[in-house]
Amino acid sequence: MADLYSFAGPVLQALDPETAHGLTLRALKFGLAPRIKAPHLPVLETSVIGLKFPNPLGIAAGFDKNAEAPDAMLRLGFGFAETGTVTPLPQAGNPRPRIFRLREDAAVINRLGFNNQGLEVYARRLAARRNRPGIVGANIGANKDSADRIADYLTCFERLVGLADYFTINVSSPNTPGLRGLQDRDMLQKLLAQLLTARARKQTNAPLLLKIAPDLDEQALRDIVEVALDAGIDGMIISNTTLAREGLRSHHRHEQGGLSGRPLFAPSTRMLRDVYRLTGGKLPLVGVGGIATGADAYEKIRAGASLIQLYTALTLAGPALAVNILCTLAGLLVKDGFATVGDAIGTDTNKSTEGS
């Protein structure tokens, strides 16, 4: 696989980012990418949100919007694959070009706008893989022109019950106008209450996770955490892409859209620590943003993440990245005397709290 990428990687990097991504996804979908054998690393096994993960590293939403290749991602060594974001109706998203590589910054800006083939296509693909091993999540959203966005989330959830292992409520994409308004206290309470009612009505225990933006002020973050705890959802994902542009060097830095990659690591990890403290470690957290190495993954876990996800670094480093991160992460855990990855969760945050 490394030999294949040494040839194909430079070719993909020379193409328009969206074209390169489409070719990569097709190769994965049709089995053209060989399996990378991930070593069995018992120290990385973990049970979170009622699910048993072979390791805590997942591919984040956005890579496989239409659930075309989740099993291929699992074969690359990922412990779980999050597909989507899916909306009830198909939508084209924003005009191209809408993805920009910021090579000098090890980052990407996208303004895709929830482009996807719609709920029915997505549901059929997940149904086709039913009973296969591996944890696959569904990231659900709302159509841009929807008259009732809360109803869109309910439609997606109810159609996909039994087809996904967990659900992520995406209210934090910056590329659908007004979507982040669903993070406001009253709207979020209403959204979560209706989703939890639907879950009870469907008689399912499917975990519900809330994905939030990294650009929230302190009071907004406190409100969201309080609503999440009061509602009784199963976890939070910290965080989506950012609108911030500080310190960037690339000539693409002024493009509109969400920034991901290395510049997001520090602010998203800082927010992760804040949410871990605000929840008292009672709510499982998924750390996302700027992870590119095993050391990055370890820092997220020590900051409070029970699980971690990446996407941007995979597009820059190639398909061996997941296994490389997992091997490094396992070594760091053993070196520091942790018997399991779960033992390391929040250890840096706990220390800083005790010393204050």
C-alpha positions as CSV (number, residue, x, y, z in Angstrom):
1,M,0.0,0.0,0.0
2,A,2.9,2.4,0.8
3,D,4.4,1.6,-2.6
4,L,1.1,2.3,-4.3
5,Y,0.7,5.6,-2.5
6,S,4.3,6.6,-3.3
7,F,3.2,6.6,-6.9
8,A,-0.4,7.7,-6.7
9,G,0.0,10.3,-3.9
10,P,1.9,12.9,-5.9
11,V,-0.6,12.5,-8.7
12,L,-3.5,13.1,-6.4
13,Q,-1.8,16.1,-4.8
14,A,-1.4,17.7,-8.2
15,L,-5.1,17.4,-8.9
16,D,-7.9,19.7,-7.8
17,P,-8.7,18.6,-4.1
18,E,-12.3,17.6,-4.8
19,T,-11.3,15.6,-7.9
20,A,-8.5,13.9,-6.0
21,H,-10.9,13.0,-3.2
22,G,-13.5,11.6,-5.6
23,L,-10.8,9.3,-7.2
24,T,-9.6,8.2,-3.8
25,L,-13.1,7.3,-2.7
26,R,-13.8,5.4,-5.9
27,A,-10.6,3.4,-5.4
28,L,-11.6,2.5,-1.8
29,K,-15.2,1.7,-2.9
30,F,-14.2,-0.7,-5.6
31,G,-11.4,-2.4,-3.6
32,L,-8.5,-1.0,-5.5
33,A,-6.7,0.0,-2.3
34,P,-5.0,-3.0,-0.6
35,R,-5.8,-3.8,3.0
36,I,-3.4,-2.5,5.6
37,K,-3.1,-5.0,8.4
38,A,-3.4,-3.1,11.7
39,P,-1.5,-4.8,14.5
40,H,-3.5,-6.2,17.4
41,L,-2.9,-3.7,20.2
42,P,-4.9,-4.6,23.3
43,V,-3.9,-1.4,25.1
44,L,-6.0,0.5,22.6
45,E,-9.2,-1.4,23.0
46,T,-11.9,0.6,24.7
47,S,-15.6,0.6,25.5
48,V,-17.4,4.0,25.1
49,I,-21.0,5.0,24.5
50,G,-22.1,1.4,24.9
51,L,-19.9,0.2,22.0
52,K,-16.7,-1.8,22.0
53,F,-14.0,-0.2,19.8
54,P,-10.9,-2.0,18.7
55,N,-9.1,1.3,19.0
56,P,-10.1,4.9,19.6
57,L,-9.2,6.4,16.2
58,G,-12.0,7.1,13.8
59,I,-12.3,8.7,10.3
60,A,-14.3,11.9,10.8
61,A,-17.5,12.8,8.9
62,G,-17.0,14.5,5.6
63,F,-14.6,12.0,4.1
64,D,-17.4,9.6,3.1
65,K,-20.5,11.7,2.8
66,N,-22.6,9.1,1.0
67,A,-21.6,6.0,3.0
68,E,-19.8,4.6,-0.1
69,A,-16.7,3.1,1.6
70,P,-17.0,2.7,5.4
71,D,-15.6,-0.8,5.4
72,A,-12.6,0.2,3.3
73,M,-11.8,2.8,6.0
74,L,-12.0,0.2,8.7
75,R,-9.6,-1.9,6.7
76,L,-7.1,1.0,6.9
77,G,-6.9,0.5,10.6
78,F,-9.5,2.9,11.8
79,G,-11.5,1.8,14.9
80,F,-14.7,3.3,13.6
81,A,-15.9,5.2,10.5
82,E,-18.3,8.2,10.7
83,T,-20.2,8.7,7.4
84,G,-22.2,11.8,6.2
85,T,-23.2,14.5,6.7
86,V,-26.5,13.3,5.2
87,T,-29.6,15.4,4.7
88,P,-33.2,14.3,3.9
89,L,-33.1,15.5,0.3
90,P,-30.1,15.4,-2.1
91,Q,-28.3,18.7,-2.5
92,A,-25.5,19.9,-4.7
93,G,-23.8,22.1,-2.1
94,N,-21.9,25.3,-2.9
95,P,-20.3,26.1,-6.3
96,R,-16.9,24.7,-7.1
97,P,-14.1,25.3,-6.4
98,R,-15.0,24.7,-2.7
99,I,-12.0,22.9,-1.3
100,F,-8.6,24.6,-0.9
101,R,-5.3,23.1,0.2
102,L,-3.2,25.3,2.4
103,R,0.1,23.3,2.1
104,E,2.2,25.8,4.0
105,D,-0.2,25.5,7.0
106,A,-0.9,21.7,6.7
107,A,-4.6,22.7,6.5
108,V,-7.6,22.7,4.3
109,I,-10.5,25.2,3.9
110,N,-13.8,23.8,2.6
111,R,-17.2,25.3,1.9
112,L,-18.8,22.2,0.5
113,G,-22.3,22.9,2.0
114,F,-23.6,19.5,2.9
115,N,-23.3,18.2,-0.7
116,N,-24.7,14.6,-0.6
117,Q,-26.9,12.2,-2.5
118,G,-29.7,12.3,0.0
119,L,-31.1,10.1,2.7
120,E,-32.6,7.3,0.7
121,V,-29.3,6.5,-1.2
122,Y,-27.4,6.8,2.0
123,A,-29.8,4.5,3.9
124,R,-29.7,1.8,1.2
125,R,-25.9,1.7,1.4
126,L,-25.9,1.3,5.1
127,A,-28.6,-1.4,4.9
128,A,-26.4,-3.3,2.4
129,R,-23.6,-3.6,4.9
130,R,-25.9,-4.7,7.8
131,N,-24.4,-7.5,9.9
132,R,-20.8,-6.8,8.8
133,P,-18.3,-6.2,11.6
134,G,-17.1,-2.7,12.5
135,I,-18.6,0.4,14.0
136,V,-20.1,2.9,11.5
137,G,-21.7,6.1,12.6
138,A,-24.2,8.4,10.8
139,N,-23.7,12.2,10.8
140,I,-27.0,13.9,10.2
141,G,-27.9,17.4,9.2
142,A,-30.5,19.6,7.6
143,N,-31.1,20.8,4.0
144,K,-30.1,24.4,3.3
145,D,-33.5,25.5,2.2
146,S,-35.5,23.5,4.8
147,A,-38.5,25.2,6.3
148,D,-38.1,23.1,9.5
149,R,-34.5,22.0,10.2
150,I,-35.4,20.2,13.4
151,A,-37.8,18.0,11.4
152,D,-34.9,17.2,9.0
153,Y,-32.8,15.8,11.9
154,L,-35.7,13.7,13.0
155,T,-36.3,12.4,9.5
156,C,-32.7,11.3,9.1
157,F,-32.6,9.7,12.6
158,E,-35.8,7.8,12.2
159,R,-34.9,6.5,8.7
160,L,-31.5,5.3,9.9
161,V,-32.4,3.6,13.2
162,G,-30.9,0.1,13.0
163,L,-28.6,1.0,10.2
164,A,-25.9,3.0,12.0
165,D,-24.2,2.2,15.3
166,Y,-24.4,5.8,16.6
167,F,-25.6,9.2,15.4
168,T,-23.9,12.6,15.3
169,I,-26.0,15.7,15.4
170,N,-24.2,18.2,13.3
171,V,-25.3,21.7,14.2
172,S,-21.9,23.2,13.7
173,S,-21.0,23.3,10.0
174,P,-20.1,26.9,9.0
175,N,-21.2,26.2,5.4
176,T,-25.0,26.1,5.8
177,P,-26.3,29.6,6.6
178,G,-28.0,29.8,10.0
179,L,-27.2,26.2,10.9
180,R,-25.0,27.1,13.9
181,G,-28.0,28.9,15.3
182,L,-29.2,25.5,16.4
183,Q,-26.4,25.7,19.0
184,D,-28.3,28.5,20.8
185,R,-29.7,27.3,24.1
186,D,-33.4,27.3,23.4
187,M,-33.1,25.8,19.9
188,L,-30.7,23.1,21.1
189,Q,-33.0,22.1,23.9
190,K,-35.8,21.7,21.5
191,L,-33.7,19.7,19.0
192,L,-32.3,17.3,21.6
193,A,-35.6,16.8,23.3
194,Q,-37.3,15.8,20.1
195,L,-34.5,13.5,19.0
196,L,-34.5,11.8,22.4
197,T,-38.2,11.4,22.3
198,A,-37.9,9.8,18.8
199,R,-35.2,7.5,20.2
200,A,-37.6,6.3,22.9
201,R,-40.4,5.9,20.5
202,K,-38.2,3.8,18.3
203,Q,-37.2,1.7,21.3
204,T,-33.5,2.0,20.5
205,N,-30.4,2.7,22.6
206,A,-28.5,4.1,19.6
207,P,-26.0,6.7,21.0
208,L,-26.6,10.3,20.2
209,L,-23.5,12.6,20.0
210,L,-23.5,16.4,19.5
211,K,-20.9,18.0,17.3
212,I,-20.1,21.6,18.2
213,A,-18.1,24.5,16.7
214,P,-14.8,25.7,18.0
215,D,-15.7,29.3,17.7
216,L,-18.1,29.6,20.7
217,D,-17.6,32.1,23.4
218,E,-17.3,31.0,27.0
219,Q,-21.0,31.5,27.9
220,A,-22.2,29.8,24.8
221,L,-20.0,26.8,25.5
222,R,-21.3,26.6,29.1
223,D,-24.9,26.8,27.9
224,I,-24.3,24.0,25.4
225,V,-22.7,21.7,28.0
226,E,-25.5,22.4,30.4
227,V,-28.1,21.6,27.8
228,A,-26.3,18.4,26.8
229,L,-26.0,17.2,30.4
230,D,-29.6,18.0,31.2
231,A,-30.9,16.3,28.0
232,G,-28.9,13.1,28.7
233,I,-27.3,12.7,25.3
234,D,-24.4,10.2,25.1
235,G,-21.5,12.4,24.2
236,M,-20.0,15.4,22.4
237,I,-17.6,15.8,19.5
238,I,-15.1,18.7,19.9
239,S,-15.0,20.2,17.3
240,N,-16.0,21.0,13.8
241,T,-14.0,23.3,11.5
242,T,-13.3,26.9,12.4
243,L,-13.8,30.3,10.8
244,A,-10.7,31.7,12.5
245,R,-7.7,32.5,10.2
246,E,-5.0,33.7,12.6
247,G,-1.4,32.9,11.7
248,L,-2.1,31.4,8.3
249,R,0.5,31.8,5.5
250,S,-1.1,30.3,2.5
251,H,-2.5,32.5,-0.3
252,H,-5.8,30.6,0.2
253,R,-6.2,31.8,3.8
254,H,-8.9,34.3,2.9
255,E,-11.2,31.8,1.2
256,Q,-14.6,31.4,2.9
257,G,-15.4,28.2,4.6
258,G,-14.3,26.0,7.5
259,L,-10.6,25.6,8.3
260,S,-9.3,22.2,9.3
261,G,-5.9,20.6,9.9
262,R,-2.9,21.7,11.9
263,P,-4.1,25.2,12.9
264,L,-7.2,23.8,14.5
265,F,-5.3,21.5,16.8
266,A,-4.5,24.0,19.6
267,P,-7.9,25.7,19.8
268,S,-9.9,22.5,19.5
269,T,-7.8,20.8,22.2
270,R,-8.2,23.8,24.5
271,M,-12.0,23.6,24.0
272,L,-11.8,19.8,24.6
273,R,-10.1,20.5,28.0
274,D,-12.8,23.1,28.8
275,V,-15.6,20.8,28.1
276,Y,-14.0,17.9,30.0
277,R,-13.8,20.2,33.0
278,L,-17.3,21.5,32.6
279,T,-18.8,18.0,32.4
280,G,-16.6,16.7,35.2
281,G,-15.5,13.9,32.9
282,K,-19.0,12.5,33.1
283,L,-19.8,12.8,29.3
284,P,-17.7,10.9,26.7
285,L,-16.0,13.3,24.4
286,V,-14.6,12.8,20.9
287,G,-11.5,14.9,20.1
288,V,-11.2,16.2,16.6
289,G,-9.1,18.8,15.0
290,G,-5.5,18.8,13.7
291,I,-4.5,15.3,14.6
292,A,-1.6,14.1,12.4
293,T,0.6,12.0,14.7
294,G,0.4,9.6,17.5
295,A,1.6,12.3,19.9
296,D,-1.3,14.5,18.8
297,A,-3.8,11.7,19.4
298,Y,-2.2,11.1,22.9
299,E,-2.5,14.8,23.8
300,K,-6.2,14.8,22.8
301,I,-6.9,11.7,25.0
302,R,-5.0,13.2,27.9
303,A,-7.0,16.4,27.4
304,G,-10.3,14.5,27.9
305,A,-11.1,12.6,24.7
306,S,-12.4,9.0,25.0
307,L,-12.3,8.7,21.2
308,I,-10.5,10.7,18.5
309,Q,-11.1,11.4,14.8
310,L,-9.2,12.8,11.9
311,Y,-9.7,13.6,8.2
312,T,-7.4,16.4,6.9
313,A,-4.1,14.7,7.8
314,L,-5.2,11.6,5.9
315,T,-5.4,13.6,2.7
316,L,-1.9,15.0,3.2
317,A,-0.1,11.9,4.6
318,G,-1.7,9.0,2.8
319,P,-3.4,5.7,3.8
320,A,-0.8,4.3,6.2
321,L,-1.4,7.2,8.6
322,A,-4.0,5.4,10.8
323,V,-1.7,2.5,11.6
324,N,1.3,4.7,12.2
325,I,-0.7,6.8,14.7
326,L,-2.0,3.7,16.5
327,C,1.4,2.2,16.9
328,T,2.9,5.4,18.2
329,L,-0.1,5.9,20.5
330,A,0.2,2.4,22.0
331,G,3.9,3.0,22.6
332,L,3.3,6.2,24.4
333,L,0.6,4.7,26.6
334,V,2.8,1.8,27.6
335,K,5.8,4.1,28.2
336,D,3.8,6.2,30.6
337,G,2.5,3.1,32.5
338,F,-1.1,3.1,31.3
339,A,-2.7,-0.4,31.0
340,T,-5.5,0.8,28.7
341,V,-6.2,3.9,26.7
342,G,-9.2,4.6,28.9
343,D,-6.8,5.0,31.9
344,A,-5.2,8.0,30.1
345,I,-8.4,10.0,29.5
346,G,-8.3,13.5,31.0
347,T,-5.1,12.9,33.0
348,D,-3.6,16.2,32.0
349,T,-6.8,18.0,32.6
350,N,-7.2,16.3,36.0
351,K,-3.7,17.3,37.0
352,S,-4.2,21.0,36.0
353,T,-7.5,21.0,38.0
354,E,-5.9,19.5,41.1
355,G,-3.1,22.1,41.0
356,S,-5.3,25.1,40.7
